[in-house]
Amino acid sequence: MNRQVSELGTEKISKLLLKQAIPASIGILVMSINMIVDTIFVGRWIGVMAIAAVTVVLPIAFLISSIGMGIGIGGSSIISRLLGAKNNTKAFEVFGNQISLTVGLSVFFVFIGTFFCFPILQLFGANGAIINPATDYFHVIIWGIPFLAFAMMGNPVIRALGKPNYAMFTMIFPAISNIVLDIIFIKYMNLGIYGAGLATAISYGVSGIFVLWFFLSKNSELKILPKYFAINTSILKEIIALGGVTIVRQGTISLLVIILNYTLFKYGGELSIAVYGIINRVMMFALFPVLGVTQGFLPIAGYNYGANDTARVKQTINTSIIFGTGIATFIFILIMLFPTELVGIFTEDKALLELTPNALIIAFLATPVITTQLIGSAYFQAAGKAFPALCLTLLKQGVFLIPLVFILPQFYGINGVWMSFPIADILSTLVTYIFLKKEIKLNLA
């Protein structure tokens, strides 16, 4: 293939990781800023219940669009290994199957979401005063979700081609669009929560159209060719096996959101859901460089695993964990020092300013250790080992966090919810470390 792809197997790992991780981090940063600014605009220009509504609805949107993300990550793992093995023709076939699956499934689930809007919103915790703004928001953004799904499918494939800068733009362009349109629709046109939803839906469209342009342009070695759209059963099974990890993880996150919103509503009312909305936005923003390292790790590990260069795979794991842990520790220190200032960015509401800083501190207590868990689960996905990848991916949210959210509030009230996050982080990191250490000893020594 091209020079950028071949560099995945030859360039110095630390330099290569920076080259892959920095654009991924910038893209995640801009998307995080977009979410933060969106929340600031909604909170300051519409109100506290609008923050709660967005907190309820966006996980539904991401659950549907995660179909594209799962197909993208699963397919890109296969493509990375195929490129490492110099099997370019099959890489084209995998990509064609990804397109067919993403378009078909995302459109189907959008129609399901449209017809069953009200019960779905209630299931995700749109109770009390939240239901009306949540319904208005949901009815608009759902039509942008197929574009988001296509963009989320294409993004990891673009990285697998060694084009991290273009992958970064798939996140930057919609983020900028959303911020600009928020100002126009909410502040100047006074469209309220409907305007916020309209801005988000259009921004999803911008992202999807940019990804489509990339694969139609001369910048991409993989092309959109209809002759590869026909579903190949063996490819389908492998994409689902690996991409299912991401889809199941997002499904588990959605289940967690349902349980969280009900628990928060039970112990603290609508206000606690707004508190979590702010914490969630801070998490997205604060952890962007760690997530960027994880995104940068995947194509490097996948390519070298496909090329049977175990020494480089092991080096990529170690370098990624060192980089990510250092960054996570720095983030942890900043949050511990400035929790009130961070919360004050989002709202001027006195109740939120009183409740959120302490919750933020508790939720972030285990931040320095999270990189090992992220890289460990990402390695098994990059290597095409679907079952351990699935198990490790589900550790935090499914195995530990959901039960803790059920149990701890019974003893510690609303603080039990916030305590669940660091405990789940520590437990899932310990288990992942054991699995990863054993894998390195058996297969990468």
N, C-alpha and C positions, 0 to 999 in steps of 0.2 A: 504493500500500500504506500502511503506517503511518508515523508521524513518524520513528521510529528508522531506517527504511530510507531515507527521503528525505534525512536528515541526511548520509548517506554522500556525497551529491553537493553539499552546501552548506557544511557546517561546516568550520572551520579545520583543516587537515590535522594539525598537531601535536596539537591537542586531540582530534581524532577518533582519531588513532593511539593516544594514551594511553587513551582510552575503550574502544577495542577490545583493546589489548594488555595492559592491566593485568588485566582478568578472565581473559584467556587465560593470562597468566603465573601468576596465582594458581592457576588450575586445574592447570597443568603443575607448579607448585611442590608443590601438595598431592599430586599423583600421584607426583612424584619423592620426596617425603618418605615416602609410602606404600611405595615400592620400597625406599628406604633403611632404613626401620624394619623392613620385612619381612626384609631381608637381615641387619639387626642381630639380630632375634629368632631367625632361622634359624641364624645363625652362633654366637650365644652360647648358645642353648637346645638346639640340635640338634648342630651341629658343622660343621667345614670342608667335609666332603664334601656336606653339605646345601646350602652356598653354591654349590658347583660344580654340583650337580644343578639348582638353580633357574636358574643361568646357562645351562645347556644347554636346559632345557625352555621357558622363557619366550619365546625367539625363535620356537619352533614355534607357540606360542599366538598370538603377534603376527603371524606369517606368515599364519595362517588368518584371523584377525580383520582383517588389513589389506585383505581383500576389501571389508569394510564401509567402512574408511577411504578406500580408493580410490574406491569408488562415491560416498561422501559428498563427498570433495573435488572429484571430477570433476563430480558433479551440482550442487554448490553454486557452482562456477565458472559453470556454465550459468545457474543460478538468479539469481546476482548480476547477470549481464549482461541477463537477461530482465527483472528488476526495474528495472534502469537504463533499459531500453527500454520500460517500462510494459506488458510482455506477461505479465500475471499468470496467465492461463488456462494457457498452456504451462508456466509455473513449477509449477503444480499437477500437470500431467501428468509432468513430469520427476521430481518428488518421488515420485509413485506408482510409477514405474518403478524408482526407487532402492530402495524398500521391497521390491518383488518380487525384484529381483536379490540384495539383501543376504540376505534370509531364505533363499531357495532355495539360493544358493551356499554360505553358511556352514554350513547344516545338512548339505549334501552332503559338504563337506570334513571336518566333524567325524566323520562315519561312516568316511570314508577313514582319518583319523588313528587312530580307535579300532581298526579292524581291522589296521592295519599299525604298531601302536605300537612294537614292539621294533625293527624295522629302521629306523624313522624316528629313534628315539632314538640308535641307534648311528651313523646317518648324521650326526647333529648333534654327535657327539663324546662320547656317554655311554659311556666306556670304563672299564675297571678297576673301582675301588670306587664309581664314580659311578652305574653302571647301575641298581642296586637302588633307591636313593632317587629317582632320576630317574623310574623307572617308576611308583613309588607316587604321586609328585607329578603326573605327566602324566595318570594314570587319573582323577584327581579334577577337575583344572581344565578338562579338555577339554569338559565338559558346560556350563560357563559361557561358552564362547567365542561361541556364537550371540548371546547377550545383549551381549557386548562388541562384536561386529561391528555389531549394530544401534545401539549407543551411538556407536560411532566413525563410523557413517554419519550419524547425526542431528546430531552435534556441529557440523561445519562448516556444515550447513544452518541450524542455529539462529543461528550467527554471521552467515550471509548475510542473515538476517531482521533484523539489527541488534539482536540480543538476546544480547550477549556474557556477561551475568551468568548467564543460564540455561545457556549453554554451559559456563561455569565450574563450575556445580553438577553437571554430568554427570561431572566428574572429582573433585570434592570429596567427594560423598556416598559413592562406592565406596571412596575412599581411607580415609575415616574408618571405614567398615564393616570394611575389611580389617584395619586396625590393632587395632580392638576385638576382632574375632574371632580374630586371631592370639594375642592375650593369653589369651583364653578357651580356645582349642583346643590351643595349644602349651604354655603355661605351666601352666594350671590343670587341663586335661583330659589333658595329657601324650600328645597324639595324634601328636606328632612331625611328620615331613614330610607325612603324610596330613592332619594338622590345618592345616598351612600351605596345602596345596592346597585344602582345603575352604573356608578363609577367603577365598582368592583367587576361587574359583568363585562363592561367594555375593556377593562384592563386584561381580563382573561382572554378576550378575543385578540388583543394585541399580541399577547404571548404566543398563542396558537398560530397566528398568521406569520409571526417571525420565524418560528420553527419550520413551518411549511416552506417559507421562502428559502431557508438555509438548505433544505434537502432538495430543492429544485434548482439551486444555484450551483455554480462551478466550485464553490468552496467545500462541497461535500463529496467524498468518494462513494458514499452510499446514496443511491438514487431511489426515488419513488417510482417503481416500475410495476405496472399492473400485473405483469405475468407472474410476479411473486406474491400476489395477494391471496391466492388460493391456499387454504389452510392445510399445512402439512402436520399430520397427527403426531409424529415423533417430535417435531419442533415445538408444537403446541404443548405437549406434555412437559418438555424441559422448561419452556417459558413459564408455565403455570407452577411447576415445582419450585423454581427459583423466585419468580415474581410473586407467587403466592405468599412468600415470606412477608413481603412488603404489604400486600393486601390484607393478610391476616393481622399483621401488626397494626395497620390503620383501623381495621375492624375492632381490634382489642382496645385501641385508643378511644374509638367511638363509644364502646361499651363503658370504658372508664369515665368518659365525659358524662354519659347518662347517670352513672352511679355518683360521680362527683357532684353534678348539678342537683340531684335529688338530696344528697347528704348535706350539701351547702345550704339548700333551701330549707331543709328540716332544722338545721342547727343555727342558721343565721339569716334566713330569708333572702330576698332578692339582692340585698346589699352584698352578701357574701359571694354571690355569683359574680358580681361586678368586681369584687376584690380579686377573685381568681382570674377574671379577665385581664386585669392589670398584671398579675404575677405571670400569667402565661405569655403576655407580650414581652415582659422583661426577659423571660427565659429564652424566647426566640431571638431577641436582640443580643443578649449577653453571651449566648453559646454559639453565635455564628462562626467564629474562627475554628472552634472545635469541630463543628459539623462540616466546615470547609475542609479540614484535614481528613475527615472520614470520607468525604466525597472524592477528594484527591487521591486517597489511598486505593479506592476500588479499581480504577482502570490499570494502575501500576501493578497491583497484586494479581489481578486477573490475567493481564498480558503475560507476566513472567511465570505464573502458574501454568498457563497454556504452553509456554516455551520450555517447561520443565527446569527452569532456573530457580531451584529451591533456595539457594543462597541469597538471591536478590529478594525473593518473597519474604524470607525471614528478616532481612535487613529493612525492608519496607515496613514490616510490622513494628519492629523495635523503634525505628526513626519516627514513625507516626505517633506511637504512644508517648515518646519523649516530648515531641513537639506539642501534642495536644494537652498533655498533663501540665506542662509549663504555662500554656495559655490559660487553661482552666483555673489554675491556682491564682493567676493574676486577676482574672475575672472575679473569683471568690473574694479576694481582698477588697476590690472596689465596691462590691455589693455590701459587704459587711461595714464598710466605712460610710457609705452614702445611701442608705435605704430610703430615708425620708425625701431626699432630693430627687431620687429616681421616681418615686410615686408622685411627687408634686408636678412632674412633667405632664402627667395624664389628666389630672383633675384638680379642681379647687374645692371639691366637696369635702366638708370638714369630717364627716363620718368616715369617708374613704381614707382620708389622710391620717385619721387616727388608727384605723384597723389594719391597713395594708402593710406598713413597714415591718412590723413584727412578723407577720405572716410571710413576707418576702425573705427575711433573714432565715427563718426556720426552713423554708422550702429549698434554700440554696446551700444548706450546711455541708452536703456531701459533694459539692461541685468538683473539688480537686481530683476525685477518683474516677470520674465518669468516662474518661477517654478509653481506658482499658476495656470497658464493657462495649463501647461503640466500635472500636477497632476489632475486638475479638469476634463480635457477631458479623461485622462486615467482611472479615477474612473468609469465613465459611461460605458466605454468599459469593464472594469473588472466585472462590475455588470450585463453585458449583456443587457444594455439599448442602443440599436443601434442608435436610432434616435437622442437623445441628444448628444451621443458620436460623431456622424457624424457632427452635427451642430457645436459643440464646436471645433472639430478638424479642420474644414474648416474656422474657424473665421479669423485666422491671414492671411493665404495665399489667401483664396478665397474672403472673405467678405471685408477685409480691404486692404491688401497689393496690390492686382492686381489693384483695382481702384486708389489707391494712386500712383502707378507706372505710370499709365496713366496720372494722373492729375498734380502732383507736378512738373515734369520736364518742363511742359509748362510755369511755373512761375520761377523756380529756376535752370533750366538747369540740368546738370548731378548730381548736389548736391541734386536735388529733388528725384532722385532714392535712394540715401543713406538715406535721411530723412524719406522715406517711411517705412523703417524697424522699427525704434523705435516707430513711431506713431502707426503702426499696432500692435506692441507688447503691448503697453499700452492699446489700445482700446480692444483688444481681452482678455487681462487679466481682465479688469473691467467686461466685460460681463460674463466671465467664473466664476468669484468670485460670482456674483449675482446668477447664476444657481446653483453653488455648495452649497452656503449658504442655498438656498431654499431646495435643496435635503436633506441636513443634517437635517434641521428642520423637514421635512415631514417624512423621512424614517430611519434616523439614530439617532434620539434623544433618 
